[in-house]
């Protein structure tokens, strides 16, 4: 699975299957950071990794893994289906 880097001022859900009609976004490895703003205040933000997959592929894998909180296993299955292995 191709992971990219991103930043946000809030922690995003591990799996976002509602913000897009065609893709599901997966988020992992959140790291809390601080940055100084122009006015001298500091702001908390988060660096993370994310990937997107087609919604129909996600739904297929989700059906296979019907128990809660198995994100890592779902990612591994998706990587195998899409790329023949985990590509980070």
C-alpha positions in Angstrom: 0.0 0.0 0.0 1.4 3.4 -0.9 1.5 5.6 2.2 1.9 9.4 2.0 2.7 11.9 4.7 0.2 14.5 5.9 -0.5 17.0 8.7 -3.7 18.1 10.6 -4.6 20.1 13.6 -6.7 17.2 14.8 -6.3 13.5 15.0 -8.2 11.9 12.1 -10.1 8.6 12.4 -8.1 5.5 11.6 -10.6 4.7 8.8 -12.5 7.4 7.0 -15.2 5.8 4.8 -17.6 8.8 4.7 -15.8 11.8 3.3 -15.5 10.4 -0.3 -18.0 8.5 -2.5 -15.3 6.4 -4.2 -12.4 6.1 -1.8 -11.7 5.1 1.8 -8.8 6.8 3.6 -6.7 5.0 6.1 -4.6 7.0 8.7 -1.8 5.8 10.9 1.3 6.7 12.9 0.1 10.0 14.4 2.9 12.1 16.0 1.9 15.2 18.1 4.1 18.2 17.3 4.1 21.9 18.2 4.7 24.9 15.9 5.0 28.6 16.6 2.5 30.9 14.9 3.2 34.3 13.5 1.7 36.0 16.6 4.0 34.1 18.9 1.4 31.5 20.1 2.1 27.8 19.7 -0.2 25.4 18.0 -0.5 21.6 18.3 -0.6 19.6 15.1 -0.2 16.0 14.1 1.9 14.4 11.4 0.6 11.1 10.1 0.7 8.7 7.2 -2.3 8.0 5.0 -3.4 5.9 2.1 -6.5 5.7 0.0 -8.2 2.7 -1.5 -11.3 2.1 -3.7 -14.4 1.8 -1.6 -15.5 -1.4 -3.2 -12.2 -3.1 -2.3 -12.5 -1.8 1.3 -16.0 -3.1 1.6 -14.9 -6.5 0.3 -12.1 -6.8 2.9 -14.3 -5.3 5.7 -16.7 -8.1 5.1 -13.9 -10.7 5.4 -12.9 -9.2 8.8 -16.1 -8.5 10.6 -14.6 -8.0 14.1 -13.7 -4.6 15.5 -10.4 -2.9 15.6 -8.4 -5.1 13.1 -7.1 -2.2 11.0 -3.6 -3.6 10.7 -4.9 -7.0 9.5 -7.2 -5.2 7.0 -4.2 -3.1 5.7 -2.2 -6.3 5.3 -5.0 -8.0 3.3 -5.5 -4.9 1.2 -1.8 -4.7 0.4 -1.7 -8.3 -0.6 -4.8 -8.0 -2.8 -3.7 -4.7 -4.5 0.1 -5.0 -4.6 1.1 -8.6 -3.8 2.5 -7.5 -0.4 3.1 -4.6 2.0 4.7 -1.6 0.2 5.6 1.2 2.6 
